[in-house]
Amino acid sequence: MEFVIRRVRIDDERPLMDIGIEAGRIVEIAEAIPAIGGEEIDAGGRAALPGFIEPHLHLEKAFLHRRLPARSGTLEEAIRVTGILKAKQEREDVLERSRRVLDMAVKNGTTLVRAHPDVDPIQGLVGVETAVQLRDEYHDLLDLQIVAFPQEGILKTAGVEDLMEEALDMGADVVGGCPYNEMSWDDTMAHIDRVFDIAAKHGRPIDMHVDFADDTRDRRFASARYIAEKTIATGYRGRVALGHVTSLGALEPDEAKPVIELLREADIHIVTLPATDVYLGGRGDTAKPRRGLTPVRALHAAGVNVAYSSNNIRNAFTPFGKADPLQIGNLLAHLVQFGTPEHQGEILKMGTENAARVVGVSEDYGLAVGKQADIVILDTFSVADALLDLPARSWVLKRGRVTVVTTVESRICRGCGRTHTPTASGSTRS
């Protein structure tokens, strides 16, 4: 056996298990594997999950928060500020900031990222070019999918469609969309039609930013129904993901229900982005401010596949974040009031199994025999405590190879009589 993980908790209702790994895949799960591994880890009863998945990250926009700080915190300001900064994008700087995000993600147990670089005349294809380079550079640490994302619209901005085609030829995996960033509802529908045409031409899945608003008074921010109908008509069920979809949460339940049913029928994946959506949403409300989220509870209850992601890391859209899916999951659980043990389990699924469906890797994903050995072992002893403890990621494995080892030492000192000297890292030495 190439690799054996000993005494790991994969299910709180079952005994501790050993996991055997060969050629990057799980080949055996048993209470005791007699074979000796070429390499072994003793998890000591710690809990394990399949590697986390971030289905919606903007790498090239990360860590811009101090270069031109936002002042009002609105979506309009974030778009304006980011537009100014992305016009100045330089390849090496984009690579450095993107690596910071990916390093954070790897250390936090993420084994797959779907990146959404802008494709437009403002920054050209630098986001795609750098993502393609990083996909190769980080191959042993995580998988990187690339979306050709037309942030500035397709009809509104000349040359974007050609750039999207070029991005796909360069190696982008997914066709993106931003239909609300057009001048009219007719153009929003035409934008969606173009996205489906490009995707069908190249045989690629679709992942769009849609309905990113507090309400649906402007039809450009009420496109989910049209997209669902288009998905069904074109035979694209299961291959379309939508990020944000916040305006759907402003509808009364009777208004939202038929749209949600269509999303379920079309097997569309919804990716909620709570750190961004709550930060930017509801700012114009002087009373009873909206939370600015897609209706996660209603979507989940209806059987729609819901996942979550970090979206932006430290920029005008989201001034916080460290690419930690457990942190975002904990935030989401609070916001949608998913606090029961069963609901906490569903949140964990949203960052793992559900996210795997979004990015199309379900068949090869999970803690089961035959699956790819992408595993995160947490420094906690119950799977159910993952969202509560936000524990260190003791070990992370990608395709059966250890990529991260984290050791945490913390000591309560009460009358110990020792001298404690801060070290350069900020910890103490005694």
HELIX and SHEET records of a PDB file:
HELIX    1   1 LEU A   75  LYS A   86  1                                  12    
HELIX    2   2 ARG A   91  LYS A  107  1                                  17    
HELIX    3   3 VAL A  126  GLU A  137  1                                  12    
HELIX    4   4 VAL A  160  MET A  170  1                                  11    
HELIX    5   5 TRP A  185  HIS A  202  1                                  18    
HELIX    6   6 ARG A  219  PHE A  221  5                                   3    
HELIX    7   7 ALA A  224  ALA A  233  1                                  10    
HELIX    8   8 SER A  247  ALA A  250  5                                   4    
HELIX    9   9 PRO A  253  GLU A  265  1                                  13    
HELIX   10  10 PRO A  274  LEU A  280  1                                   7    
HELIX   11  11 VAL A  296  ALA A  302  1                                   7    
HELIX   12  12 PRO A  325  LEU A  335  1                                  11    
HELIX   13  13 PRO A  341  MET A  350  1                                  10    
HELIX   14  14 GLU A  353  VAL A  358  1                                   6    
HELIX   15  15 SER A  362  ASP A  364  5                                   3    
HELIX   16  16 VAL A  383  ASP A  385  5                                   3    
HELIX   17  17 ALA A  386  ASP A  389  1                                   4    
SHEET    1   A 4 ARG A  25  ALA A  30  0                                        
SHEET    2   A 4 MET A  17  GLU A  22 -1                                        
SHEET    3   A 4 PHE A   3  VAL A   8 -1                                        
SHEET    4   A 4 GLU A  39  ASP A  42  1                                        
SHEET    1   B 4 ALA A  48  PRO A  50  0                                        
SHEET    2   B 4 ILE A 375  LEU A 378 -1                                        
SHEET    3   B 4 ARG A 393  LYS A 398 -1                                        
SHEET    4   B 4 ARG A 401  VAL A 405 -1                                        
SHEET    1   C 8 PHE A  52  LEU A  57  0                                        
SHEET    2   C 8 THR A 110  ALA A 115  1                                        
SHEET    3   C 8 ASP A 143  ALA A 148  1                                        
SHEET    4   C 8 VAL A 174  GLY A 177  1                                        
SHEET    5   C 8 ILE A 206  VAL A 210  1                                        
SHEET    6   C 8 VAL A 240  HIS A 244  1                                        
SHEET    7   C 8 HIS A 269  THR A 272  1                                        
SHEET    8   C 8 VAL A 306  TYR A 308  1                                        
SHEET    1   D 2 THR A 421  PRO A 422  0                                        
SHEET    2   D 2 THR A 428  ARG A 429 -1                                        
END                                                                             
